[in-house]
Amino acid sequence: MKKTNIYQNQSQELLHLFEEAGSGEKLMCVPIDYAKKDHLVMFCNGHGDILRKPFSVKNTPEGVAYIDDQVSRSCRRRGIKKKHVFFGGEDANSFAKNFVSTLRRKGFVVANVNAHDAKKQRVNMQASTDRIDLMGIATMLLNCRANCCPAQSGIYRNLRTLVRHRRRLVAMLTEVKNRVHGIVDELFPGYLNEKKSGIVPFTQSSLYLMQDRFSPKQIRRRRREKLIEILKRFGTSKAEHTAAKLQQYAAKVLHAPVEYVDTMQLSLAQHVKHISCLKESVAQMENEIALNLAQTQGAFLTSVRGIGLVLAAGVTAEIGEVNQQKPLNNLASYSGIVPRVKQTGGLDGKTYTGPVGKRCNRILKDYVVKSAYHLGLHGPQDLMADYKRRDASGQHADFGIGRRYLRMAINLMRTSQVYLPPNLRKDGYTLEERAGYYLMSWPYLKEKWKKIGALEAAFANNRPLGLWRQIVQDIYDIKLKL
């Protein structure tokens, strides 16, 4: 029978250190209050006894060498093994990340504590100083209420950095597009409405026409043949019909006052350059994200219909190494897709269900909810049907399917398996049925990686998807061609 423990939020890494040390006296906890110039550090044992009062450590290579030397000296004096020393502090800002990374490279465990929870552990709730804050951090660490995040190092940290950087670039791109809408609404009203102008907004052809002397008069005076040639060059379908519709519409719109046109055209041209630059940067980031995702177990999430590389990478980057992650219930709470529940009055007391809490990883929540929405529109048949059923019954379909998606994602990453429909997961299937499914789904999976230019990297022999492909070809005697 599986045993359950009431301390479900404790860090497994720190619990393992306590168990391995055997006694609190043979363990050293080093809480740190990070700062830009001087960190505040303290030594204490597993019982909470202060071994060395708080002292300052420079945020420099010399500071790292100094604290390493002091830890070694203190360990020798008290008979503590160096492997039973762990550090911890609140989530490090950018100025402290190199300090933390250097400690990890030296082999130390460095845990993160939640600043909101550490605040509740202070001995004085009315005051806040570095020393008082340090005591709260130490209390959290000794209670093992810390997180040794599996996405804070290695390939998962690189992937998280890339995903979050792309996210900021997309936000910047949206901001610039909104500014362009404001200018175009004066300069050429309705141009960015495909139903009126025939031009798809912010495509290559749309940006090319806006980048130089853009106005209804200029569009109307262009030779039809030249306009058709431009549209064809940038891949516009039905270029003849689009050119005719655009020029006819340009003859009907209101014109901006002549004295303002030159200024607005100059501003618009600079915004168009900015959009082109941001689009190029986003495309490059997506390629790098794909190359990093291909090295992780998260690559298997792309086998689910409706889940592209960006969504798969977003969820993988925030979850981190799945074998080191907390159970599904904790992960669902961490992603902010479970409601708050309040129940009192005994077993028969009424249960009140409230909205989801605000304390969560909002980036992970965004990717999980977007993934659930895409599964409801384009996913496997069973997930699409479940999404519609939940939506029709008044449930929050995005949160419900999001929890199901997290459960499925963890299973795919842990088992190194692609998504399989329900009938091929149960007993009774034949090898021919599975082989047929693999052959049918293979073109969709291959196309996702090919479109972003990472096909060879994803299915290399030393990559998770590449190993899966080799095993499937050997077991089912089929050929999955690249």
N, C-alpha and C positions, 0 to 999 in steps of 0.2 A: 504494500500500500504506500502511495506517495505521501511523504510528509510535507506539511505546509508550515510556514513560519510567519509570525505576525510582523516581522521586520522585512517586508517585501521591497521597500525602497532603499535598502542598504546596498552599498557597492560590493559586488562579488569579489573584486580585486582586493579591496581593503580587508574584507572578511577573511580572504585566503591568507593575507599577510599576518593577521592576528592569530589565525590557527597555526600557521607555520612557525611563528615565533614561540608559541606555547605559553607565553606569559606576557602580561603588559609591561613588565620591567625589561623584557628583552626586545622591545619594539620602540622605535623613535618616530614621533610625528613632528613635522616641521611646517607649521602654518606660516603663510606669507601674505602680507598685505602689499599688493603691487603698487608701485608708483613710478613716475617717469624717470626720476633720478636715483632715489634711494628706497629700496624695499625695506619693510619692517619684518623681521624674522624672529621666531622663538623656537626653542627646543623643549619638547615634553615627551614623557613616555606614554605607554598605552593606558596607564591609570589616571592620566591627567596631571601628574606631578611635573612641575616646571624644572627642567634640567638646566636651562639657561634662559635668563630674562631677555625680553625683547631687545634686539640690537639692529643696527642698520647695515644693509648690504648694497653696494653700488650696483646699478644696472649696467654693468660692463663685464668684459671677459675676466678682469681681475676680481670682480665681485663673485662670479661663478666659481673661480678657483679658490677664493677665500672661504666661501660657504662649504665647498667640498672638503677643504682642509679641516674646517671646524667640525664638520659632521664626523670625519674620520677620527679626529682626536677624541671627540666625545664618545664615539662608539668603542674605541679602544679602552677608554677609562672605565666604561660601565659594562664591558663584555657584550656589546650588542653587535650583531652581524650587520654589515652594511646593506645587505639585501633586504633587511627588515626595517629600512628607513624609507619613509614616504613623505612627499611634499604635498602641499595643497593650498589653494587660495580661490578667491572669486574668479569668475571668468576673466581671463587676461585680455587687456586691451592690446592694441597693435604695438605699443611701446614695450610691452612685457613678453610678447610671444617668442622672441628670440631667446630670452632668458629661460623661458619654460622649455623650449625645444632643446637647448643645450643641456639642461638637467636630464631630459629624457634620453638624450644620446649617451649620457653617462650611465644609463641603466636604472635611474630612479623612477619610481611611480609618482606621477604628478596628477593629482585629482582636482576637479573643479567643484566648488560648492555654489549653491544658488544664493545670490546676494540678498534676496528677499527673505529666505529662510534663515540665513546667517544673522540677519538683523534681529530676528526674534530670539536668538540665543545670547544676545548681549546681557551682561550683568546689570547694566544701567540703560534703561529704555529712554531716558530723558536726554542723554548726552551721546555724542558720537566723536570719538577720537581714534587715532590709528591703533592705539593699544587696546581700547575697548572693542574695536572691530576685529582685531586679531584674536581676542579671546572668543568671540562668536564663531570665527572661522575654525579655531582649534576645537571647539565643542562639536561642530558639525563633522569635522574629520574623525574625531575619536568615536563619534556615534555611527561612523561609516555612512553618513548621509552625504555622499559625494558622488560625483559622476566621472569615471574614467572613460570619457566619450570615445567610442570606437571610430568616430569620424574625425578625430583631432590629429591624426598622424598618418604617414604613409600615402598611398595612392588615393585613399578616401579624402584626405585633406586637400590634395591637389584638385580632386574632382569637385569638392565643395567650393573651393576658391573659384574655379572656372564657372560653375553653375551660378553662383551668386554674382559674379562679375557680368555674366551674360544677362542676368536678370536686371541689373542696374542699367546696362546698355539699352535693353528693350524699353525700360521706363523712360530713359532719355529720348529714345526714338519716338515714343508716343508723345512726349512733351513737345518735341520739335514739329511733329505732324499736326498737333493741335494749333500751334502758332501759324503754320502754313495755311490751315483752314481759315484762320482769321484774316490773313492777307488776301487769300484767293476769293473769299466772300465779297471783298470790295473790288478787287482787280478784275475778276472774271467770275461772277456769281454762278454757282451751279456746276463749275468745271469738274469738281471732285465728286459729283454725283453721277454714277455710271448710267443711270436711267435717263438722265438729261443729255449728257455730253457723249456717251458711248465709250468713254475712256475709263479703264479700271484705275482707281486712285492709287498713286504712288508706285505704279509699275515703271519699268525703264522708259517706256514711251511717254508716260505722263510726266516723269521728272525731266526728260529731255526737252519737252515743249515748254516747261516752266522755267528753265534755267537761263533763258536769254530773251529779252524784250517781250515778255509774255503779256498779252492783252487780247481782248476779243477782236480788236482791229487787226492785230498782227496775224492771228489765226485765220481770220476771214480773207486776208489779202494773200496768204500763201497759195502757191500754185497747187492744185489738187494732186497732180502727179508727184510733186516733191513731198507733200504731206503723206501720201500713200506709201512712198518709198521709205520715209522715216518710220512709219508705223510697222511696216513689214520688217524693217531692219531690227526692231526691238521686239519682235515676236507677237505683235497684235493680230489676233484672228479676225478675219473678215475686214481687212484693212480698208478696202474701198467703201464698204458700208459705214464703217466707223468714221472715216475722213469726211464723208458727205454729211453725216449726222452732226459731227462736231462743228463744221463750218455753217451749217444751217442754224444750229443753236447759237453760235457766236453772233449771228446777225440779229438775234432777238433780245439779248440781255442788256441790262442797264450798264452804262460805262461810268467808270470812276472819273472824277474831275481831272482835267489834263495836268494841272499843276502838282498833283500828288502821285501821278503814275510812275515817274522816274524813280522816286524814292521807294515806293512799294516794290518796284521791279528789282531794285538793288537789294533790298532786304530779302525778297523771295529767292533771288539767286544764291545768296549766302546760306539760306536755310536748306535749299536743295543740295548744295555741296555738303552740308552737315548731315543730311539724311543719307546721302550716298556713302559718306565715310562711316556712319554708324551701321548701315546695312552691311558694309564690307567687314566691319569689326565683329558684328554678330555672327556672320557666316564663318569667319575664322575661329571664333570662340566655339561654335557648334562643332566644327571639325575637331578641335582639340578635346572637347567634351566627349565626342564619340571615341577618340583614341584612348582616352582614360577609362571610359565606361567599359570598353572592350576588355580591359584587364581585370575587371571585377565580376563578381557573381551577379551584379545588377544587369548585366547584358542579357540575362534570360528573361527579364521583364519585357523586352522588345518582342518576344514571341506572342504576347497577348495582343489580339486585334484591338485597335483603337489606342494603343500605347506606343507613342513614338520615342525617339531617342532622348528628346529634351525632358519629357515627363519621367521616363525611366531613370535618367541621370539625376533629376531633381530629387526623387524619392530615395535613390541609392545614396546620394551624397549626404543627405540629412540623417539617414538611418546608420550608415557606416557599416563596419564589419558585422554581418548579421549574426554570426556565431557568438559575438560578444554583447549583443543587444539584449535589452530586458524583454520580459514576456510580452505577448501581444496586447494584453489589457493595458500595461504600462505604456506601450508604444502608441496605442490608440489615444490614450490620455495625453501623451506628449505631443501628438499631432493635433490635438484640440478638436476631435470629432466625436467626443462622448459627452452627453448632457450631464449637468450637475443634478444629483439626486439627494433629497432630504427626506428622512423617515424617522418618526419618533412615535411614542405611545405604545410600545410593545409590539408583539408579532402582528397584531391586528391593526396597528396604526397605519394611517393613510400615507402613501408615498407621494411626494411632490417632485415632479421632474421639471427642472428649469433649463434655461439656455446653456450652451457650452461655456466653459470658463475661458477667461482671457489669457490665463497663464499657460502658454503652449509655445511650441516652435511654429511661428506663423508662416515661415517659408515652407516647412514640411506640410502644414495644413493646406496651403495654397496648392501645392503640387498634388496632394492626395485628392482634394476636392475636384481639381481640374481633371485628374485621371478618372475619377468616378463619373464625371459628366461625359467624358469621351467614351467611356465604356457603355454608358446608357445610350449613346447615339450610334457608335460604330463597333462596339465590342462583341464578344461571343454571344450566341443566341440566348443561352441561359442567363447571362448577366444583363443583357438588354431586357429580357422579360421580367427579371427581378426588379430592375430599375423602374420599369413602367408600373409594375404592381405596387411598389412602395409609393411611387408618386401619386397613383390613383387613389390610394388609401389614405392620403394626407400625411404620410411620413416624410421625413427629410431624406429624400432618395440619395442625394450626394453623400451625406454622412453614412447612411446605411451601406451603400455600395463601397464607400471609402474604407470602412472597417473590413468588409469582405475582401477588398483588393489588398489591404495590408496583410491579411492572413494568407492570401494566395501568394503575394510577393515574397514573404518570408519563407514559405514552403518551396517556391521555385528556386530561390537563392541557396537554401540549405541543401536541397537534393540535386542541384545542378541539372535541372530538367526544364524543358520548355512546357508551355501551357498545353494541357490536354483536356478535351471535352469530357463531361461527366461519364459518358458511356465507355470511354477508354481508360478511366481511372478505376473502375470497379472490376471485380473478378468476372471472368467469362469472356473477355475480349480475345481475339486471335492476333497472331503476329501480323497477318495480312491486313487486318483493320488498322493497326497502328502504323504499319508501313505506308498504307494508303493515305493516312492522315498526314504523316510527315512529308510525303511527296506533294500533297495538296497545299500544305501551309508553307512549304519551303520557299516558293517564289515571293510570298509576301514578306517573310523575314529577310530574305536576301535583298529585296528592293529597299527596305528601310535603311540598311547599312550602305548600299550602293549609292543611294541618292545623296548621301552626305560625304561620300568619298572615303569610307573607312571599311570597305568590304574585306580587303585582304588582312587588315589589322584585326578585325573581329574574328575571322575564321582561321587565323594562324594556328599552327599545331600546338602551340604552348598557351593558347588563350582558352577560357572556359567554353565559349561557343565552338571553337575549333575542336577541342577534345570531345565535346558532345557529338559533333558531326561525325568524327571518326568512329566513335562507339556505335552510333546509330547505323552507319553504313555497314559496319562489320556484323552487327547482330541481325539486322533485318535484310541484309544482302540487297541494299538499294544504293543508288548513286545520287547524291545531292550535289549537283554541279554548281561551281562558282561562276 
